Amino acid sequence: MLNAAPHRSMWLHVERHSLHQIGQDGIPFARTRTVRAIMVASANRAEFVIQGGAPGRYRIYAAGYDQGHPGGVRPDIELGTLVVTGRETTGRIPRQLVEPPRMPRLPVARRRTLVFSGDISGKHGLGVRFLIDGKLYDVDRIDQEVQAGTVEEWRIVNEDVFQHPLHIHVNPFQVIDVKGIPPRDTSWQTDPGIWWDTFRLPPDGEFTLRTYFRPDITGKTVFHCHILPHEDNGMMGNLLISPKGGAR
């Protein structure tokens, strides 16, 4: 499943069925994870297997979820219907999968902190603005420069009331710590063995990611909030991946 919505997270449920997740954002798991629901932020992809239950019709829906908007919880969305028919069979859910990519055992070359913030007041005629480190996006500015072939940890801090799904082009990452999750929100997956290319930043919270900049991929790319109105109003930065020995 791909969440192609420009600004809404989908807390995916299939009525009276478990979701047997086998991958996240196109990267496989080593073992199947059985869950009741999967959260897919804007641009997230989730790969899962469903084992049909008793014959019948079952709702496929995004449950109501508060992603930080001042209006509160958004209502459920009906996404489709699962129809189960026929005679019962003995299909099995796979448990052991494939060998996923592993983080290289390298020392962390650098730790950085990036701060996300927003201003929707429109004061002083500036309009709606979403910023990273207090700056609007500038196509000609390099915001972060890293060295290819290294491992880094980035602490992403949210000073905004909105949730911001962070996406880094080219470079998937692992999430090693999250703070600011509501206690009843069971939709967050922080297993460090999972690779993401987009992960949602909690309102007034933070998370820490670890990523490996491959030695064979260099050049300029971007990182940004994948809520498209936030990105379009400034919440994006330029990332320069320099060849080994060239970063500052």
Helices and strands as residue ranges (DSSP letters): E 10-14, E 19-24, E 27-35, E 38-40, E 46-49, E 56-62, E 77-84, E 108-119, G 123-125, E 129-132, E 144-147, E 150-158, E 164-168, E 173-179, E 195-196, E 198-201, E 206-213, E 219-225, H 228-232, E 236-242
